[in-house]
Amino acid sequence: MADARADPVMKHTLRLLSMQDLPAYKALRDEALRDYPEAFTSDYETERHRSADSYAPRISAPDAHGNKLWGAFDAQHLLVGSIGLEINTRLQQRHIGSVLGMFVSRAAQGQGIASDLIAYCVDSIRENRTFDQLILTVTASNNHVVRLYERAGFVRYGLLPRAICVNGVFHDKLLMRLE
């Protein structure tokens, strides 16, 4: 698989993020945390004070062994979506990768970017045969995103009730995996 893939119909490009992308990544992440607090375990009020450079550990060299952070860029080369992969450093769990922090800016939603990001992440992992399985959590009431992951092949394997509390309201998290 090439380092970047352009979708001629959707007019976006997918690629691994680099250190130069960190300010745009932080801005996009802050937007997601602010606009969709029930979708994330992190919260906007805490995270907005972090520097862009604090996200550097999420970016690694483009090899099969480090954390990954992919981005979707629009026709104007603006970062409009992202998905991350965390590599477990424990020897006995290195066969499991965790998909995290998938989001698309409100302005770019409805263009297939989320589906493309998930597919790009999964394809990259399958091509490198890095993992036996990928896992993720998703807010159980977010039916649209749950279906998005199910279409990508993820299956439900558990539920964590009251996983997060946003403004006094509890939200369950579905546990999903892909072999």
Phi and psi in degrees as a GROMACS rama.xvg file:
@    title "Ramachandran Plot"
@    xaxis  label "Phi"
@    yaxis  label "Psi"
@TYPE xy
-70.2356  163.958  ALA-2
-67.6284  -25.5675  ASP-3
-138.357  150.5  ALA-4
-135.573  127.377  ARG-5
-101.427  141.458  ALA-6
-106.798  105.533  ASP-7
-65.6784  -27.5604  PRO-8
-77.5495  -46.428  VAL-9
-83.776  -14.4513  MET-10
63.8206  38.768  LYS-11
-134.761  157.856  HIS-12
-119.812  139.13  THR-13
-112.943  136.133  LEU-14
-162.458  164.459  ARG-15
-63.9085  141.357  LEU-16
-80.315  153.393  LEU-17
-119.043  175.176  SER-18
-58.3668  -32.3158  MET-19
-67.6671  -19.3657  GLN-20
-86.5523  -6.09884  ASP-21
-58.2427  -43.3683  LEU-22
-60.5326  -40.4794  PRO-23
-68.2559  -38.3313  ALA-24
-62.5772  -45.88  TYR-25
-61.1789  -42.9273  LYS-26
-62.4562  -43.2548  ALA-27
-65.4839  -43.4857  LEU-28
-63.9438  -43.5054  ARG-29
-60.1146  -40.6672  ASP-30
-59.8895  -45.8687  GLU-31
-63.9497  -44.5053  ALA-32
-64.3523  -36.6417  LEU-33
-71.2178  -44.844  ARG-34
-82.6045  -26.7632  ASP-35
-133.358  62.0447  TYR-36
-60.8292  -29.8517  PRO-37
-75.6183  -7.73501  GLU-38
-90.7733  -11.1309  ALA-39
-131.02  150.385  PHE-40
-80.3487  -24.1586  THR-41
-81.0131  155.852  SER-42
-120.75  150.74  ASP-43
-60.9788  -45.952  TYR-44
-59.3225  -36.7366  GLU-45
-78.5981  -48.1986  THR-46
-72.5412  -26.8962  GLU-47
-64.0136  -18.3681  ARG-48
-87.5041  -9.90654  HIS-49
-71.9407  149.131  ARG-50
-81.6329  158.342  SER-51
-60.3765  -37.6857  ALA-52
-64.5969  -21.3875  ASP-53
-67.7551  -14.324  SER-54
-90.7376  2.89681  TYR-55
-55.6603  -37.148  ALA-56
-62.0184  -16.522  PRO-57
-78.2759  -11.1375  ARG-58
-110.277  131.671  ILE-59
-131.493  174.352  SER-60
-61.8735  148.463  ALA-61
-73.1106  70.3177  PRO-62
-127.829  -175.847  ASP-63
-87.235  0.567055  ALA-64
-114.85  -1.73646  HIS-65
-118.516  170.806  GLY-66
-57.162  152.089  ASN-67
-129.216  147.75  LYS-68
-141.997  112.265  LEU-69
-101.687  151.247  TRP-70
-129.855  154.776  GLY-71
-110.774  129.156  ALA-72
-117.639  137.552  PHE-73
-82.2097  -175.465  ASP-74
-62.7953  -23.7093  ALA-75
-92.0062  9.28592  GLN-76
68.0307  26.2097  HIS-77
-92.5525  138.974  LEU-78
-70.9737  119.86  LEU-79
-120.784  -6.28468  VAL-80
-161.407  159.189  GLY-81
-155.213  154.254  SER-82
-147.027  141.651  ILE-83
-118.717  157.516  GLY-84
-132.215  123.996  LEU-85
-104.592  131.067  GLU-86
-95.585  126.521  ILE-87
-74.1961  128.892  ASN-88
-88.173  -11.0958  THR-89
-71.2378  128.945  ARG-90
-52.1746  -42.6334  LEU-91
-81.6054  -0.664071  GLN-92
-127.894  15.9882  GLN-93
-68.6572  -11.0858  ARG-94
-83.7287  -1.7771  HIS-95
-116.362  125.696  ILE-96
-107.847  145.321  GLY-97
-110.499  119.623  SER-98
-81.2855  132.006  VAL-99
-147.907  160.154  LEU-100
58.5675  41.3851  GLY-101
-82.6611  125.512  MET-102
-156.095  153.688  PHE-103
-130.292  136.693  VAL-104
-59.7619  148.794  SER-105
-54.1343  -41.239  ARG-106
-66.6782  -22.9876  ALA-107
-104.315  2.64809  ALA-108
-69.7844  155.096  GLN-109
84.4801  11.1807  GLY-110
-112.303  8.13115  GLN-111
83.1003  9.03906  GLY-112
-66.6595  -43.4953  ILE-113
-60.2689  -45.7859  ALA-114
-60.1786  -42.4594  SER-115
-66.207  -39.7998  ASP-116
-62.4435  -45.5042  LEU-117
-62.2871  -47.1938  ILE-118
-61.4309  -41.5904  ALA-119
-63.221  -43.7888  TYR-120
-61.341  -50.9212  CYS-121
-63.3475  -44.7806  VAL-122
-60.2583  -40.91  ASP-123
-63.2288  -40.1472  SER-124
-69.9092  -44.3316  ILE-125
-63.374  -39.0836  ARG-126
-63.1282  -38.3187  GLU-127
-89.298  -6.36778  ASN-128
49.3403  43.0323  ARG-129
-80.1014  -33.9097  THR-130
-128.23  156.158  PHE-131
-85.2415  -31.761  ASP-132
-156.032  153.631  GLN-133
-112.807  141.651  LEU-134
-125.768  159.413  ILE-135
-159.797  165.132  LEU-136
-121.3  149.524  THR-137
-145.643  142.742  VAL-138
-59.9862  123.014  THR-139
-59.2099  -32.2707  ALA-140
-81.1964  -5.68953  SER-141
-87.2609  72.125  ASN-142
-55.8984  -39.3045  ASN-143
-60.5134  -45.4278  HIS-144
-73.76  -36.3826  VAL-145
-58.1704  -46.8388  VAL-146
-63.5065  -36.0089  ARG-147
-59.494  -46.8661  LEU-148
-67.825  -38.5173  TYR-149
-63.0841  -39.8174  GLU-150
-62.6933  -27.9294  ARG-151
-81.9699  -3.63252  ALA-152
106.365  -3.36543  GLY-153
-72.1068  143.682  PHE-154
-122.573  151.434  VAL-155
-75.9893  137.965  ARG-156
-131.034  -1.52881  TYR-157
-179.433  173.254  GLY-158
-139.788  131.644  LEU-159
-106.07  101.111  LEU-160
-65.3053  145.937  PRO-161
53.4958  41.8523  ARG-162
-68.1569  -36.7167  ALA-163
-135.62  156.96  ILE-164
-127.992  118.472  CYS-165
-118.771  116.626  VAL-166
51.4297  42.6811  ASN-167
81.588  1.53107  GLY-168
-110.449  127.425  VAL-169
-86.2303  145.356  PHE-170
-130.835  134.988  HIS-171
-82.6866  152.795  ASP-172
-117.497  129.196  LYS-173
-80.5205  140.65  LEU-174
-101.328  127.371  LEU-175
-130.488  152.069  MET-176
-142.527  157.179  ARG-177
-133.673  123.339  LEU-178
